[in-house]
């Protein structure tokens, strides 16, 4: 049995687990370290919508949101076309998550 402890304020949490086999442990570590989402932020400019990936140097723009979605997919595919996704900390089929930033007006 392996004991992990993690302080939480004044409370200490102890979890006792059976150690996994070396093969399953590698699989657990691999799966938990891979990101499954590439996150983008969209902003509305004067003439164009712009999008940038939060964790990768991927940028694109378009006149409409529908066109921007296509451009995000294309820019992401191009960015990773010659890359090994796992070397970039990504799982084999990451999803795209888009956040739309709405300016606050006073």
N, CA, C and O atoms as CSV, one atom per row, in Angstrom:
chain,resi,resn,atom,element,x,y,z
A,1,UNK,N,N,0.840,-1.167,0.000
A,1,UNK,CA,C,0.000,0.000,0.000
A,1,UNK,C,C,0.891,1.237,0.000
A,1,UNK,O,O,1.956,1.257,0.617
A,2,UNK,N,N,0.437,2.256,-0.696
A,2,UNK,CA,C,1.165,3.514,-0.774
A,2,UNK,C,C,0.331,4.566,-0.075
A,2,UNK,O,O,-0.893,4.583,-0.209
A,3,UNK,N,N,0.973,5.432,0.662
A,3,UNK,CA,C,0.256,6.463,1.395
A,3,UNK,C,C,0.617,7.835,0.835
A,3,UNK,O,O,1.791,8.195,0.743
A,4,UNK,N,N,-0.406,8.588,0.464
A,4,UNK,CA,C,-0.221,9.958,-0.002
A,4,UNK,C,C,-0.837,10.872,1.044
A,4,UNK,O,O,-1.907,10.575,1.576
A,5,UNK,N,N,-0.179,11.967,1.339
A,5,UNK,CA,C,-0.798,12.927,2.254
A,5,UNK,C,C,-0.771,14.299,1.608
A,5,UNK,O,O,0.183,14.660,0.919
A,6,UNK,N,N,-1.824,15.051,1.839
A,6,UNK,CA,C,-1.951,16.378,1.273
A,6,UNK,C,C,-2.573,17.288,2.314
A,6,UNK,O,O,-3.726,17.080,2.691
A,7,UNK,N,N,-1.843,18.296,2.794
A,7,UNK,CA,C,-2.424,19.193,3.790
A,7,UNK,C,C,-3.485,20.091,3.170
A,7,UNK,O,O,-3.286,20.650,2.092
A,8,UNK,N,N,-4.571,20.221,3.834
A,8,UNK,CA,C,-5.672,21.105,3.430
A,8,UNK,C,C,-6.007,21.970,4.639
A,8,UNK,O,O,-6.871,21.608,5.437
A,9,UNK,N,N,-5.341,23.097,4.782
A,9,UNK,CA,C,-5.526,23.914,5.978
A,9,UNK,C,C,-5.006,23.149,7.159
A,9,UNK,O,O,-3.843,22.746,7.167
A,10,UNK,N,N,-5.835,22.935,8.162
A,10,UNK,CA,C,-5.446,22.172,9.344
A,10,UNK,C,C,-5.770,20.694,9.193
A,10,UNK,O,O,-5.348,19.875,10.009
A,11,UNK,N,N,-6.519,20.354,8.153
A,11,UNK,CA,C,-6.924,18.966,7.948
A,11,UNK,C,C,-5.921,18.275,7.044
A,11,UNK,O,O,-5.480,18.847,6.047
A,12,UNK,N,N,-5.565,17.065,7.383
A,12,UNK,CA,C,-4.668,16.280,6.546
A,12,UNK,C,C,-5.455,15.138,5.934
A,12,UNK,O,O,-6.187,14.434,6.631
A,13,UNK,N,N,-5.303,14.956,4.633
A,13,UNK,CA,C,-6.021,13.912,3.920
A,13,UNK,C,C,-5.047,12.789,3.614
A,13,UNK,O,O,-3.969,13.033,3.072
A,14,UNK,N,N,-5.414,11.556,3.957
A,14,UNK,CA,C,-4.579,10.393,3.667
A,14,UNK,C,C,-5.386,9.412,2.827
A,14,UNK,O,O,-6.513,9.054,3.169
A,15,UNK,N,N,-4.786,8.989,1.730
A,15,UNK,CA,C,-5.445,8.046,0.841
A,15,UNK,C,C,-4.539,6.838,0.703
A,15,UNK,O,O,-3.366,6.971,0.353
A,16,UNK,N,N,-5.079,5.666,0.976
A,16,UNK,CA,C,-4.319,4.434,0.834
A,16,UNK,C,C,-4.799,3.712,-0.411
A,16,UNK,O,O,-5.987,3.428,-0.559
A,17,UNK,N,N,-3.857,3.416,-1.312
A,17,UNK,CA,C,-4.216,2.731,-2.545
A,17,UNK,C,C,-3.226,1.609,-2.795
A,17,UNK,O,O,-2.081,1.661,-2.348
A,18,UNK,N,N,-3.684,0.591,-3.518
A,18,UNK,CA,C,-2.773,-0.463,-3.958
A,18,UNK,C,C,-1.956,0.099,-5.114
A,18,UNK,O,O,-2.507,0.780,-5.978
A,19,UNK,N,N,-0.656,-0.171,-5.147
A,19,UNK,CA,C,0.135,0.347,-6.267
A,19,UNK,C,C,-0.275,-0.311,-7.568
A,19,UNK,O,O,-0.464,-1.527,-7.605
A,20,UNK,N,N,-0.419,0.466,-8.647
A,20,UNK,CA,C,-0.780,-0.126,-9.931
A,20,UNK,C,C,0.400,-0.890,-10.507
A,20,UNK,O,O,1.548,-0.680,-10.114
A,21,UNK,N,N,0.105,-1.771,-11.434
A,21,UNK,CA,C,1.196,-2.468,-12.120
A,21,UNK,C,C,1.972,-1.436,-12.925
A,21,UNK,O,O,1.398,-0.415,-13.305
A,22,UNK,N,N,3.241,-1.658,-13.199
A,22,UNK,CA,C,4.024,-0.673,-13.956
A,22,UNK,C,C,3.385,-0.316,-15.290
A,22,UNK,O,O,3.412,0.847,-15.692
A,23,UNK,N,N,2.816,-1.288,-15.978
A,23,UNK,CA,C,2.200,-1.006,-17.285
A,23,UNK,C,C,0.983,-0.094,-17.136
A,23,UNK,O,O,0.852,0.866,-17.896
A,24,UNK,N,N,0.087,-0.364,-16.178
A,24,UNK,CA,C,-1.102,0.481,-16.012
A,24,UNK,C,C,-0.725,1.844,-15.456
A,24,UNK,O,O,-1.401,2.831,-15.746
A,25,UNK,N,N,0.341,1.922,-14.661
A,25,UNK,CA,C,0.768,3.218,-14.130
A,25,UNK,C,C,1.220,4.134,-15.260
A,25,UNK,O,O,0.896,5.321,-15.255
A,26,UNK,N,N,1.969,3.599,-16.236
A,26,UNK,CA,C,2.393,4.392,-17.383
A,26,UNK,C,C,1.182,4.906,-18.149
A,26,UNK,O,O,1.168,6.050,-18.602
A,27,UNK,N,N,0.167,4.058,-18.294
A,27,UNK,CA,C,-1.037,4.462,-19.013
A,27,UNK,C,C,-1.772,5.558,-18.252
A,27,UNK,O,O,-2.256,6.514,-18.859
A,28,UNK,N,N,-1.861,5.432,-16.944
A,28,UNK,CA,C,-2.524,6.457,-16.128
A,28,UNK,C,C,-1.787,7.775,-16.253
A,28,UNK,O,O,-2.416,8.811,-16.471
A,29,UNK,N,N,-0.468,7.763,-16.120
A,29,UNK,CA,C,0.316,8.993,-16.221
A,29,UNK,C,C,0.185,9.614,-17.605
A,29,UNK,O,O,0.095,10.835,-17.730
A,30,UNK,N,N,0.173,8.790,-18.635
A,30,UNK,CA,C,0.064,9.304,-19.995
A,30,UNK,C,C,-1.276,10.001,-20.195
A,30,UNK,O,O,-1.329,11.111,-20.725
A,31,UNK,N,N,-2.349,9.356,-19.776
A,31,UNK,CA,C,-3.675,9.919,-20.001
A,31,UNK,C,C,-3.913,11.187,-19.206
A,31,UNK,O,O,-4.555,12.107,-19.711
A,32,UNK,N,N,-3.417,11.267,-17.981
A,32,UNK,CA,C,-3.697,12.440,-17.179
A,32,UNK,C,C,-2.827,13.625,-17.569
A,32,UNK,O,O,-3.179,14.766,-17.271
A,33,UNK,N,N,-1.702,13.383,-18.225
A,33,UNK,CA,C,-0.835,14.493,-18.591
A,33,UNK,C,C,-1.186,15.072,-19.961
A,33,UNK,O,O,-0.676,16.137,-20.309
A,34,UNK,N,N,-2.019,14.426,-20.735
A,34,UNK,CA,C,-2.379,14.896,-22.059
A,34,UNK,C,C,-3.583,15.831,-21.985
A,34,UNK,O,O,-4.587,15.521,-21.345
A,35,UNK,N,N,-3.467,16.967,-22.642
A,35,UNK,CA,C,-4.601,17.882,-22.725
A,35,UNK,C,C,-5.543,17.381,-23.806
A,35,UNK,O,O,-5.101,16.872,-24.836
A,36,UNK,N,N,-6.808,17.523,-23.579
A,36,UNK,CA,C,-7.787,17.089,-24.566
A,36,UNK,C,C,-8.509,18.271,-25.213
A,36,UNK,O,O,-9.370,18.080,-26.071
A,37,UNK,N,N,-8.157,19.494,-24.802
A,37,UNK,CA,C,-8.832,20.684,-25.322
A,37,UNK,C,C,-7.797,21.734,-25.698
A,37,UNK,O,O,-6.864,22.001,-24.941
A,38,UNK,N,N,-7.973,22.332,-26.883
A,38,UNK,CA,C,-7.209,23.507,-27.284
A,38,UNK,C,C,-8.169,24.677,-27.160
A,38,UNK,O,O,-9.197,24.720,-27.836
A,39,UNK,N,N,-7.838,25.611,-26.308
A,39,UNK,CA,C,-8.756,26.694,-26.001
A,39,UNK,C,C,-8.394,27.964,-26.780
A,39,UNK,O,O,-7.226,28.347,-26.858
A,40,UNK,N,N,-9.411,28.606,-27.353
A,40,UNK,CA,C,-9.257,29.846,-28.113
A,40,UNK,C,C,-10.074,30.960,-27.470
A,40,UNK,O,O,-11.098,30.711,-26.833
A,41,UNK,N,N,-9.607,32.182,-27.646
A,41,UNK,CA,C,-10.355,33.365,-27.228
A,41,UNK,C,C,-10.662,34.176,-28.477
A,41,UNK,O,O,-9.778,34.434,-29.294
A,42,UNK,N,N,-11.924,34.578,-28.620
A,42,UNK,CA,C,-12.364,35.387,-29.761
A,42,UNK,C,C,-12.650,36.798,-29.277
A,42,UNK,O,O,-13.233,37.003,-28.213
A,43,UNK,N,N,-12.225,37.768,-30.081
A,43,UNK,CA,C,-12.523,39.165,-29.803
A,43,UNK,C,C,-13.090,39.803,-31.065
A,43,UNK,O,O,-12.736,39.417,-32.179
A,44,UNK,N,N,-13.968,40.780,-30.883
A,44,UNK,CA,C,-14.552,41.508,-32.006
A,44,UNK,C,C,-13.778,42.797,-32.181
A,44,UNK,O,O,-13.729,43.624,-31.270
A,45,UNK,N,N,-13.170,42.974,-33.350
A,45,UNK,CA,C,-12.480,44.219,-33.676
A,45,UNK,C,C,-13.406,45.127,-34.456
A,45,UNK,O,O,-14.607,44.872,-34.542
A,46,UNK,N,N,-12.855,46.186,-35.023
A,46,UNK,CA,C,-13.662,47.117,-35.813
A,46,UNK,C,C,-14.218,46.464,-37.072
A,46,UNK,O,O,-15.381,46.665,-37.421
A,47,UNK,N,N,-13.375,45.674,-37.758
A,47,UNK,CA,C,-13.801,45.057,-39.009
A,47,UNK,C,C,-13.814,43.528,-38.966
A,47,UNK,O,O,-14.535,42.886,-39.729
A,48,UNK,N,N,-13.019,42.956,-38.076
A,48,UNK,CA,C,-12.857,41.504,-38.074
A,48,UNK,C,C,-13.014,40.928,-36.677
A,48,UNK,O,O,-12.794,41.602,-35.671
A,49,UNK,N,N,-13.398,39.667,-36.648
A,49,UNK,CA,C,-13.288,38.865,-35.433
A,49,UNK,C,C,-11.887,38.265,-35.449
A,49,UNK,O,O,-11.412,37.822,-36.495
A,50,UNK,N,N,-11.233,38.251,-34.305
A,50,UNK,CA,C,-9.910,37.623,-34.213
A,50,UNK,C,C,-9.974,36.506,-33.181
A,50,UNK,O,O,-10.768,36.548,-32.241
A,51,UNK,N,N,-9.125,35.511,-33.378
A,51,UNK,CA,C,-9.055,34.394,-32.442
A,51,UNK,C,C,-7.600,34.035,-32.223
A,51,UNK,O,O,-6.790,34.070,-33.149
A,52,UNK,N,N,-7.279,33.690,-30.988
A,52,UNK,CA,C,-5.939,33.195,-30.681
A,52,UNK,C,C,-6.059,32.050,-29.687
A,52,UNK,O,O,-6.910,32.050,-28.798
A,53,UNK,N,N,-5.173,31.071,-29.870
A,53,UNK,CA,C,-5.129,29.943,-28.939
A,53,UNK,C,C,-4.469,30.414,-27.654
A,53,UNK,O,O,-3.495,31.167,-27.689
A,54,UNK,N,N,-4.994,29.973,-26.528
A,54,UNK,CA,C,-4.459,30.419,-25.240
A,54,UNK,C,C,-3.107,29.803,-24.920
A,54,UNK,O,O,-2.309,30.424,-24.219
A,55,UNK,N,N,-2.825,28.598,-25.413
A,55,UNK,CA,C,-1.588,27.901,-25.052
A,55,UNK,C,C,-0.645,27.630,-26.221
A,55,UNK,O,O,0.421,27.044,-26.029
A,56,UNK,N,N,-1.021,28.046,-27.421
A,56,UNK,CA,C,-0.203,27.782,-28.597
A,56,UNK,C,C,-0.182,29.028,-29.478
A,56,UNK,O,O,-1.115,29.829,-29.420
A,57,UNK,N,N,0.852,29.211,-30.287
A,57,UNK,CA,C,0.917,30.399,-31.159
A,57,UNK,C,C,0.066,30.223,-32.417
A,57,UNK,O,O,0.587,30.117,-33.527
A,58,UNK,N,N,-1.237,30.195,-32.223
A,58,UNK,CA,C,-2.178,30.044,-33.332
A,58,UNK,C,C,-3.078,31.276,-33.336
A,58,UNK,O,O,-3.753,31.563,-32.347
A,59,UNK,N,N,-3.083,32.008,-34.465
A,59,UNK,CA,C,-3.878,33.225,-34.599
A,59,UNK,C,C,-4.602,33.186,-35.930
A,59,UNK,O,O,-4.076,32.660,-36.911
A,60,UNK,N,N,-5.820,33.746,-35.973
A,60,UNK,CA,C,-6.558,33.845,-37.223
A,60,UNK,C,C,-7.611,34.950,-37.083
A,60,UNK,O,O,-7.861,35.456,-35.989
A,61,UNK,N,N,-8.220,35.312,-38.219
A,61,UNK,CA,C,-9.263,36.336,-38.211
A,61,UNK,C,C,-10.265,36.058,-39.322
A,61,UNK,O,O,-9.992,35.281,-40.237
A,62,UNK,N,N,-11.440,36.706,-39.234
A,62,UNK,CA,C,-12.474,36.552,-40.259
A,62,UNK,C,C,-13.515,37.647,-40.079
A,62,UNK,O,O,-13.591,38.295,-39.035
A,63,UNK,N,N,-14.312,37.836,-41.122
A,63,UNK,CA,C,-15.358,38.857,-41.066
A,63,UNK,C,C,-16.607,38.371,-40.338
A,63,UNK,O,O,-17.345,39.178,-39.773
A,64,UNK,N,N,-16.854,37.054,-40.345
A,64,UNK,CA,C,-18.025,36.506,-39.665
A,64,UNK,C,C,-17.588,35.416,-38.689
A,64,UNK,O,O,-16.490,34.872,-38.802
A,65,UNK,N,N,-18.460,35.106,-37.733
A,65,UNK,CA,C,-18.146,34.047,-36.771
A,65,UNK,C,C,-18.095,32.672,-37.442
A,65,UNK,O,O,-17.252,31.846,-37.091
A,66,UNK,N,N,-18.981,32.422,-38.397
A,66,UNK,CA,C,-18.963,31.140,-39.111
A,66,UNK,C,C,-17.636,30.948,-39.841
A,66,UNK,O,O,-17.041,29.870,-39.801
A,67,UNK,N,N,-17.183,32.007,-40.506
A,67,UNK,CA,C,-15.903,31.944,-41.210
A,67,UNK,C,C,-14.752,31.784,-40.213
A,67,UNK,O,O,-13.777,31.089,-40.496
A,68,UNK,N,N,-14.864,32.421,-39.060
A,68,UNK,CA,C,-13.812,32.335,-38.044
A,68,UNK,C,C,-13.677,30.907,-37.515
A,68,UNK,O,O,-12.564,30.430,-37.296
A,69,UNK,N,N,-14.793,30.231,-37.310
A,69,UNK,CA,C,-14.747,28.845,-36.831
A,69,UNK,C,C,-13.982,27.974,-37.826
A,69,UNK,O,O,-13.140,27.168,-37.430
A,70,UNK,N,N,-14.273,28.136,-39.107
A,70,UNK,CA,C,-13.553,27.381,-40.144
A,70,UNK,C,C,-12.065,27.729,-40.130
A,70,UNK,O,O,-11.212,26.852,-40.265
A,71,UNK,N,N,-11.761,29.030,-39.965
A,71,UNK,CA,C,-10.364,29.460,-39.943
A,71,UNK,C,C,-9.619,28.913,-38.725
A,71,UNK,O,O,-8.441,28.566,-38.818
A,72,UNK,N,N,-10.306,28.837,-37.586
A,72,UNK,CA,C,-9.689,28.267,-36.378
A,72,UNK,C,C,-9.331,26.805,-36.619
A,72,UNK,O,O,-8.231,26.365,-36.286
A,73,UNK,N,N,-10.266,26.055,-37.200
A,73,UNK,CA,C,-10.004,24.641,-37.490
A,73,UNK,C,C,-8.833,24.492,-38.465
A,73,UNK,O,O,-7.956,23.651,-38.270
A,74,UNK,N,N,-8.831,25.310,-39.508
A,74,UNK,CA,C,-7.767,25.235,-40.506
A,74,UNK,C,C,-6.421,25.647,-39.912
A,74,UNK,O,O,-5.414,24.979,-40.148
A,75,UNK,N,N,-6.390,26.733,-39.148
A,75,UNK,CA,C,-5.138,27.200,-38.545
A,75,UNK,C,C,-4.579,26.173,-37.562
A,75,UNK,O,O,-3.368,25.969,-37.485
A,76,UNK,N,N,-5.471,25.532,-36.818
A,76,UNK,CA,C,-5.038,24.497,-35.867
A,76,UNK,C,C,-4.473,23.293,-36.615
A,76,UNK,O,O,-3.424,22.767,-36.245
A,77,UNK,N,N,-5.163,22.858,-37.663
A,77,UNK,CA,C,-4.675,21.733,-38.475
A,77,UNK,C,C,-3.306,22.054,-39.081
A,77,UNK,O,O,-2.409,21.211,-39.074
A,78,UNK,N,N,-3.149,23.262,-39.599
A,78,UNK,CA,C,-1.871,23.654,-40.197
A,78,UNK,C,C,-0.761,23.722,-39.144
A,78,UNK,O,O,0.365,23.291,-39.394
A,79,UNK,N,N,-1.080,24.260,-37.981
A,79,UNK,CA,C,-0.066,24.396,-36.926
A,79,UNK,C,C,0.480,23.038,-36.502
A,79,UNK,O,O,1.681,22.892,-36.275
A,80,UNK,N,N,-0.390,22.055,-36.398
A,80,UNK,CA,C,0.029,20.741,-35.916
A,80,UNK,C,C,0.258,19.724,-37.040
A,80,UNK,O,O,0.456,18.542,-36.758
A,81,UNK,N,N,0.237,20.155,-38.295
A,81,UNK,CA,C,0.335,19.208,-39.409
A,81,UNK,C,C,1.640,18.409,-39.403
A,81,UNK,O,O,1.628,17.223,-39.733
A,82,UNK,N,N,2.742,19.018,-39.044
A,82,UNK,CA,C,4.028,18.313,-39.019
A,82,UNK,C,C,4.497,18.041,-37.595
A,82,UNK,O,O,5.671,17.745,-37.370
A,83,UNK,N,N,3.588,18.140,-36.641
A,83,UNK,CA,C,3.935,17.993,-35.230
A,83,UNK,C,C,3.379,16.686,-34.676
A,83,UNK,O,O,2.372,16.168,-35.157
A,84,UNK,N,N,4.043,16.175,-33.673
A,84,UNK,CA,C,3.533,15.050,-32.910
A,84,UNK,C,C,2.703,15.639,-31.772
A,84,UNK,O,O,3.244,16.335,-30.913
A,85,UNK,N,N,1.404,15.371,-31.754
A,85,UNK,CA,C,0.526,15.981,-30.755
A,85,UNK,C,C,0.973,15.667,-29.331
A,85,UNK,O,O,0.902,16.533,-28.460
A,86,UNK,N,N,1.429,14.454,-29.084
A,86,UNK,CA,C,1.833,14.087,-27.722
A,86,UNK,C,C,3.064,14.869,-27.277
A,86,UNK,O,O,3.223,15.131,-26.084
A,87,UNK,N,N,3.936,15.246,-28.205
A,87,UNK,CA,C,5.093,16.062,-27.841
A,87,UNK,C,C,4.684,17.478,-27.445
A,87,UNK,O,O,5.444,18.190,-26.790
A,88,UNK,N,N,3.484,17.879,-27.845
A,88,UNK,CA,C,2.938,19.181,-27.469
A,88,UNK,C,C,1.992,19.080,-26.281
A,88,UNK,O,O,1.292,20.040,-25.956
A,89,UNK,N,N,1.969,17.918,-25.631
A,89,UNK,CA,C,1.131,17.726,-24.459
A,89,UNK,C,C,-0.333,17.504,-24.770
A,89,UNK,O,O,-1.191,17.688,-23.906
A,90,UNK,N,N,-0.628,17.104,-26.012
A,90,UNK,CA,C,-2.015,16.908,-26.430
A,90,UNK,C,C,-2.322,15.439,-26.649
A,90,UNK,O,O,-1.450,14.655,-27.022
A,91,UNK,N,N,-3.583,15.076,-26.409
A,91,UNK,CA,C,-4.054,13.750,-26.737
A,91,UNK,C,C,-4.190,13.614,-28.244
A,91,UNK,O,O,-3.955,14.580,-28.970
A,92,UNK,N,N,-4.560,12.452,-28.726
A,92,UNK,CA,C,-4.591,12.196,-30.165
A,92,UNK,C,C,-5.712,12.929,-30.895
A,92,UNK,O,O,-5.584,13.201,-32.089
A,93,UNK,N,N,-6.805,13.255,-30.210
A,93,UNK,CA,C,-7.924,13.951,-30.861
A,93,UNK,C,C,-8.437,15.075,-29.966
A,93,UNK,O,O,-9.518,14.956,-29.388
A,94,UNK,N,N,-7.682,16.162,-29.842
A,94,UNK,CA,C,-8.132,17.252,-28.973
A,94,UNK,C,C,-9.340,17.985,-29.571
A,94,UNK,O,O,-9.492,18.076,-30.789
A,95,UNK,N,N,-10.174,18.494,-28.698
A,95,UNK,CA,C,-11.319,19.303,-29.107
A,95,UNK,C,C,-10.916,20.773,-29.078
A,95,UNK,O,O,-9.927,21.151,-28.450
A,96,UNK,N,N,-11.697,21.588,-29.767
A,96,UNK,CA,C,-11.472,23.034,-29.743
A,96,UNK,C,C,-12.560,23.669,-28.893
A,96,UNK,O,O,-13.746,23.403,-29.084
A,97,UNK,N,N,-12.145,24.514,-27.950
A,97,UNK,CA,C,-13.078,25.231,-27.092
A,97,UNK,C,C,-12.878,26.710,-27.359
A,97,UNK,O,O,-11.756,27.212,-27.295
A,98,UNK,N,N,-13.975,27.417,-27.661
A,98,UNK,CA,C,-13.894,28.820,-28.027
A,98,UNK,C,C,-14.609,29.668,-26.988
A,98,UNK,O,O,-15.764,29.417,-26.644
A,99,UNK,N,N,-13.892,30.685,-26.490
A,99,UNK,CA,C,-14.471,31.675,-25.573
A,99,UNK,C,C,-14.627,32.981,-26.334
A,99,UNK,O,O,-13.700,33.422,-27.014
A,100,UNK,N,N,-15.786,33.597,-26.222
A,100,UNK,CA,C,-16.035,34.872,-26.891
A,100,UNK,C,C,-15.957,35.976,-25.846
A,100,UNK,O,O,-16.744,36.012,-24.900
A,101,UNK,N,N,-15.001,36.870,-26.031
A,101,UNK,CA,C,-14.835,37.970,-25.083
A,101,UNK,C,C,-15.786,39.104,-25.442
A,101,UNK,O,O,-15.750,39.630,-26.555
A,102,UNK,N,N,-16.638,39.474,-24.488
A,102,UNK,CA,C,-17.583,40.571,-24.696
A,102,UNK,C,C,-17.056,41.790,-23.953
A,102,UNK,O,O,-16.920,41.752,-22.730
A,103,UNK,N,N,-16.754,42.879,-24.675
A,103,UNK,CA,C,-16.237,44.073,-24.005
A,103,UNK,C,C,-17.260,44.630,-23.015
A,103,UNK,O,O,-18.466,44.598,-23.259
A,104,UNK,N,N,-16.758,45.132,-21.909
A,104,UNK,CA,C,-17.651,45.721,-20.907
A,104,UNK,C,C,-17.767,47.208,-21.181
A,104,UNK,O,O,-16.767,47.922,-21.245
A,105,UNK,N,N,-18.996,47.663,-21.342
A,105,UNK,CA,C,-19.251,49.073,-21.585
A,105,UNK,C,C,-19.815,49.704,-20.331
A,105,UNK,O,O,-20.641,49.106,-19.641
A,106,UNK,N,N,-19.371,50.902,-20.041
A,106,UNK,CA,C,-19.850,51.597,-18.840
A,106,UNK,C,C,-20.909,52.590,-19.208
A,106,UNK,O,O,-21.440,53.278,-18.336
